[in-house]
Amino acid sequence: MDFSVFDDLEEEVVVIDRDYRIVYANRKYAEDMGYGSPEEVIGNFCYVVSHHRSEPCDGECHPCPLKEIEKHGRSVNVVHTHYTHDNKELPVEICAFPIEGGKKILQIIREIKSDKERYYLFSLSQKLSSVGFLALGIAHQLSTPLGTILLALEELEGKVGSCEEIDLIRSSVYTCKDYVDKLLCLVRRNSRKDFVDVKKAVSDALDLLRFYAKERGVSVEAELEDVGYSVGSEADIRHLVMNLVLNAVQASREGSKVWVRLYADGNSWVLEVEDRGVGIDPEDLTKIFIPFYQGKGKKEGAGLGLAIVDSIVREYSGSIDVRSRPGEGTLFRVSVPLS
């Protein structure tokens, strides 16, 4: 196949073989990646040129187009962060197609500049999936030894009899198992909707956060009303609570409080998270839901927490109201229809 037709195309075009070697690259790709000519990259491994890696891309954050095509048997779209020759980040969308009977892969690469929402939807799903699989694996790994401890504890109790120390160990193990169960529920996001006890979902999420808040010298006070059941995913509600409360705790000073309130308002349930922390500058209020936006002086997190909240609330046809004053604190109010 003659690839010269792509030489002057204003989109990046790369062709790789099944060994991940670049067999063709057009002028646009070479320039965007910081090279003087296509000849400098042809013959090299794609993952070396675009990711500075020593092995092919893998995982949910950077799914390899070649592997994805092998898996699905068709063309694929993925989002990557490429790194130029001088190590500058370049967010891109890759459209990859099998050619020559699958012997080669043609990739048309578009730099993502202003289309932040589209980049967010692709990138966020990939990153959350990766984190979710990691958490899921850890939770499953913990379940087995915790079960073994309980069985051994029963054997020990049968030999020496019941005592205060055995009861303390059993209680601690059950506490650990409870956290593992909550973690499993948190990471298992899927499209299936069910009837969710909103109060229980909020309460369980707060249980996971209290230790973190205590370590930072911040107390969490909850006023949770029984608002009934909402059609949706319990994991979504937990994600919502986790991100809002984490944001509030990180913004709070040591010795202060974060208030979490849940109540019904007509045919909606309302969640309020309030802190007396550093507050948000007025010029930042319109930007806080933009993916990867962290605001002035914020050093924690990746700038995705509030973007996740916004995505979930919009999916449930809800609304978010934010009130904040620099130096006085912030109040987030989320309203979601019960049906």
Stockholm file with secondary structure:
# STOCKHOLM 1.0

chainA/1-339         MDFSVFDDLEEEVVVIDRDYRIVYANRKYAEDMGYGSPEEVIGNFCYVVSHHRSEPCDGECHPCPLKEIEKHGRSVNVVHTHYTHDNKELPVEICAFPIEGGKKILQIIREIKSDKERYYLFSLSQKLSSVGFLALGIAHQLSTPLGTILLALEELEGKVGSCEEIDLIRSSVYTCKDYVDKLLCLVRRNSRKDFVDVKKAVSDALDLLRFYAKERGVSVEAELEDVGYSVGSEADIRHLVMNLVLNAVQASREGSKVWVRLYADGNSWVLEVEDRGVGIDPEDLTKIFIPFYQGKGKKEGAGLGLAIVDSIVREYSGSIDVRSRPGEGTLFRVSVPLS
#=GR chainA/1-339 SS CCGGGGTTCSSEEEEEETTSBEEEECHHHHHHTTCSSGGGTTTSBHHHHHHCCSSCCCTTTSCCHHHHHHHHSSCEEEEEEEECTTCCEEEEEEEEEEEGGGTEEEEEEEECSSCHHHHHHHHHHHHHHHHHHHHHHHHHHHHHHHHHHHHHHHHHHHHHCCCHHHHHHHHHHHHHHHHHHHHHHHHCCCSCCEEEEHHHHHHHHHHHHHHHHHHTTCEEEEEECCCCEEEECHHHHHHHHHHHHHHHHHHSCTTCEEEEEEEEETTEEEEEEEECSSCCCGGGTTTTTSTTCCCTTCCSSCSCHHHHHHHHHHHTTCEEEEEEETTTEEEEEEEEECC
#=GC SS_cons         CCGGGGTTCSSEEEEEETTSBEEEECHHHHHHTTCSSGGGTTTSBHHHHHHCCSSCCCTTTSCCHHHHHHHHSSCEEEEEEEECTTCCEEEEEEEEEEEGGGTEEEEEEEECSSCHHHHHHHHHHHHHHHHHHHHHHHHHHHHHHHHHHHHHHHHHHHHHCCCHHHHHHHHHHHHHHHHHHHHHHHHCCCSCCEEEEHHHHHHHHHHHHHHHHHHTTCEEEEEECCCCEEEECHHHHHHHHHHHHHHHHHHSCTTCEEEEEEEEETTEEEEEEEECSSCCCGGGTTTTTSTTCCCTTCCSSCSCHHHHHHHHHHHTTCEEEEEEETTTEEEEEEEEECC
//
